[in-house]
Amino acid sequence: MDEFTLIEKYFKKLTYKNPSALDLNDDVFFDKKNNVVISIDTYVEGAHFINFRNPDLVIKKVIRSSISDLYCKGVKPKFIFIGASGNSNSFSNKNLNIISKSLKEEQKKYYIKLSGGDTTKSKKTIFTIMSLGYSKRIVQRNKCKNGDDIYVTGNIGDSYLGLQILKRKVLLNKKEHNYFTKKYYLPELPVKISTNLLNFANSSIDISDGLFGDLSKLINKCELFYKVDLNKVPISSNLRNYLNKSKKKKINFISKGDDYQIIFTSPKSKRNYIQKFFKKMNQKVTLIGNITKDARNNEIIEGNKRLKHAYNEAYSHNF
């Protein structure tokens, strides 16, 4: 079974309908009474990162992908807790100094503080990150409404090409190599707009597993459907140049995840406000589609062509 079926079948009932658990159907735990917001993620060598040859980049990636869960809820992360498992190679004195330096840089960049954790010995390098912040409200999944616009921040797809380069499935020149691998390791989180999501977003999620897959998770309890125009999904000029040269399909790169941009839905009445606000914040945002109840299924279009629904599949852990 996949990870979502596992949660639904075996663990959801154990929350005893605690409202703060959000039915185990969101990125976070939200204790509304105490204004506490918590997320937790685990990263395993070989599954979430290829290897630990670049500990400085790996630790930055896992920190950013973890705190992204709070940012996409409209919450600023304040504290992080790290569980680290590894061996004498991964946690050599040299690597530990590198890790410590990288953590310090991320703490300074995102105004977060390391506040606890645990260390254990294991064959593989594994990190579990808990992120904690405070807020009176959050932007949840599954709160989108019929007629909502669908927006995405930043560009999508650079990270997946970076992963293919690191796996040596794609060979590019040094400049292109460095650009795409940096996008994989160091996602640029849309932090400037985060706490303002509450002003215009009905629902939101970050793109970790794939644009269309995460969009499906965003609306999975709403009895609604999405309609997305592939041509409107934003990509960088670097990725566009690569796709033109290689004759590869855009959809195969924007559907794979690791982008850590934010998808959110918002009423059409907020369009002018959103455009003005994002321009003021100097943050790219793109209207890519809409939410509707008048459909039988989710829909991806490219011009006048309707694409196969199989592209909706996202990365999922299967057991």
Order of alpha helices (4+ residues) and beta strands (2+ residues): alpha-beta-beta-alpha-beta-alpha-beta-beta-beta-alpha-alpha-beta-alpha-beta-alpha-alpha-beta-alpha-beta-beta-beta
